[in-house]
Amino acid sequence: MRKIIAMTHTTVDGYIDNPHLWSMPYSNEESMAYALNLTLGCDTLLLGRVTYEGMAQAWPGMSNPYADHVNGTEKFVVSSTLEKAEWANSTIVHGDDLVTTVTELKRRPGGNIMIWGCGRLTDTLMENGLLDEYRLLVSPVILGKGQRLFRGENVTATLELVDSTTFGTGLVALAYRPVNAAGDPANAG
């Protein structure tokens, strides 16, 4: 079964909004290769509306191995308000259909499914046992305010650290897998 991996940039104190303003100084060739390799292992993007709208403006005009893969990837945008999705290979998933659609996507053959960012989408997937892994790219920055990495009141989880990579810039990539109450990976398969 395909894995759903949520990758997001965060500060040490757990804020995620406007990463372009604080994460870029900690990006280098090594961390970009890490993100590229993770993305190349995925053949589907699952995005919330806000992330989708920002990415749909930026990515179609780019051309490099990373952008070419992303632009050619099948994309699903979760929204109850978006009327059309114009970025190539994009399909709108109504919020009420999210769990059913994602369950079906996981069963299809193919590579992993990537989510960029964390928000209501990842909270809902976690609540329903559909999120397999968090990849947190932690920049050595403290913001003190902003949008929290985890804010769902109904989302509680125990996570298992499955990998960590430290880059020369101080950026740390942490991979966590949700664990169920018995101590087994929640979504093994």
C-alpha positions in Angstrom: 0.0 0.0 0.0 1.2 3.5 -0.8 2.3 5.8 2.0 1.1 9.3 2.6 4.0 11.5 3.6 3.4 15.1 4.9 6.5 17.2 4.4 6.7 20.7 5.9 9.1 23.3 7.0 8.9 24.4 10.6 10.7 26.5 13.1 12.2 25.1 16.3 9.2 26.5 18.2 6.7 24.9 15.8 5.5 27.6 13.4 5.0 26.9 9.7 3.6 30.0 8.0 5.6 31.9 5.4 8.6 29.5 5.3 10.0 31.4 2.3 10.8 34.2 4.8 12.9 32.2 7.2 13.8 28.7 5.8 15.8 29.7 2.7 19.0 30.7 4.5 19.2 27.0 5.8 18.7 25.4 2.4 21.8 24.1 0.6 22.6 21.6 -2.2 22.5 18.7 0.3 19.0 19.6 1.7 17.6 20.3 -1.8 18.8 16.8 -2.9 17.1 15.3 0.2 13.8 17.1 -0.8 14.2 16.1 -4.4 14.8 12.4 -3.6 11.7 12.4 -1.3 9.6 14.0 -4.0 10.8 11.7 -6.7 9.6 8.7 -4.6 6.1 10.2 -4.9 3.9 10.2 -7.9 0.9 12.0 -6.4 0.5 15.2 -4.6 -2.4 15.8 -2.1 -2.8 19.5 -1.3 -5.1 21.7 0.7 -6.6 24.6 -1.2 -4.3 27.4 0.2 -1.1 25.4 -0.5 -2.5 24.4 -3.9 -3.3 28.0 -5.0 0.2 29.2 -4.0 2.0 26.3 -5.7 -0.2 26.5 -8.8 0.9 30.0 -9.4 4.6 29.3 -8.9 5.4 25.8 -10.2 4.0 25.8 -13.8 6.6 28.4 -14.9 9.6 26.5 -13.5 11.7 24.0 -15.4 14.3 21.9 -13.7 14.3 18.2 -12.7 12.4 18.9 -9.5 9.8 21.2 -11.1 9.4 18.9 -14.1 8.5 16.0 -11.8 6.1 18.1 -9.7 4.4 19.6 -12.7 3.9 16.2 -14.3 2.7 14.6 -11.1 -1.0 13.8 -10.5 -2.4 16.3 -8.0 -5.5 16.2 -5.8 -6.6 19.5 -4.2 -9.0 19.2 -1.2 -11.5 22.1 -1.2 -15.1 22.7 -0.8 -14.9 26.1 -2.4 -12.5 25.8 -5.4 -14.4 25.7 -8.6 -11.6 24.7 -11.0 -8.1 23.4 -10.8 -6.0 24.6 -13.8 -2.5 23.3 -12.8 -1.8 20.3 -15.0 -3.0 16.9 -13.8 -5.1 18.4 -11.0 -8.4 17.1 -9.6 -10.6 18.7 -7.0 -11.7 16.5 -4.1 -14.6 17.9 -2.1 -13.8 18.0 1.6 -16.7 15.6 2.4 -15.1 13.0 0.1 -11.6 13.3 1.5 -11.4 10.1 3.6 -13.1 7.9 0.9 -10.9 9.4 -1.9 -7.6 9.1 0.0 -8.4 5.6 1.1 -8.9 4.7 -2.6 -5.7 6.6 -3.6 -3.6 4.6 -1.0 -4.9 1.3 -2.5 -3.9 2.2 -6.1 -0.6 1.0 -7.3 2.2 3.5 -7.6 4.6 5.6 -5.6 4.0 7.4 -2.4 1.6 10.3 -2.0 3.2 13.6 -0.8 1.5 16.4 1.1 3.3 19.8 1.3 2.5 21.5 4.6 0.4 20.7 7.6 -3.1 21.9 8.3 -6.7 20.7 8.4 -5.9 18.2 5.6 -3.1 16.5 7.6 -5.1 16.7 10.8 -8.1 15.0 9.2 -5.9 12.3 7.7 -4.2 11.7 11.1 -7.6 11.5 12.8 -8.7 8.8 10.3 -5.5 6.8 10.5 -4.5 7.6 6.9 -1.3 9.6 7.4 1.8 7.4 7.4 4.7 9.8 8.0 5.7 13.3 8.9 8.8 14.8 7.4 9.6 17.9 9.3 12.4 20.2 8.0 13.3 22.1 11.2 15.1 25.4 10.7 17.1 26.8 13.6 14.8 29.7 13.9 12.4 30.9 16.7 9.5 33.0 15.6 7.3 33.2 18.7 4.1 33.5 16.8 2.3 32.4 13.7 0.5 29.3 12.4 1.2 26.3 14.6 2.5 23.1 13.1 -0.2 21.1 15.0 -3.3 22.9 16.1 -6.1 20.3 15.9 -7.7 19.8 19.3 -8.9 16.4 18.3 -5.5 15.2 17.0 -3.4 13.4 19.5 -0.7 10.9 18.5 2.4 9.1 19.6 5.1 9.3 17.0 8.1 7.1 16.4 11.3 8.8 15.1 12.3 6.7 12.1 15.1 8.8 10.6 17.0 12.1 11.1 19.4 14.0 9.0 21.3 17.1 10.0 22.6 19.4 7.3 25.6 21.7 7.5 23.4 24.8 7.7 21.7 23.7 10.9 18.6 22.4 9.2 17.4 19.1 10.6 15.1 16.7 8.7 13.1 14.5 11.1 10.9 11.6 9.9 8.2 10.4 12.3 5.7 7.6 11.9 2.4 7.5 13.9 2.2 4.6 16.4 -1.0 3.1 17.5 -1.8 2.3 21.2 -0.2 -1.2 20.9 3.1 0.4 19.9 2.9 -0.8 16.3 3.1 1.6 13.4 -0.5 2.8 12.9 -0.5 2.4 9.2 1.8 -0.5 8.6 1.4 -2.0 5.2 
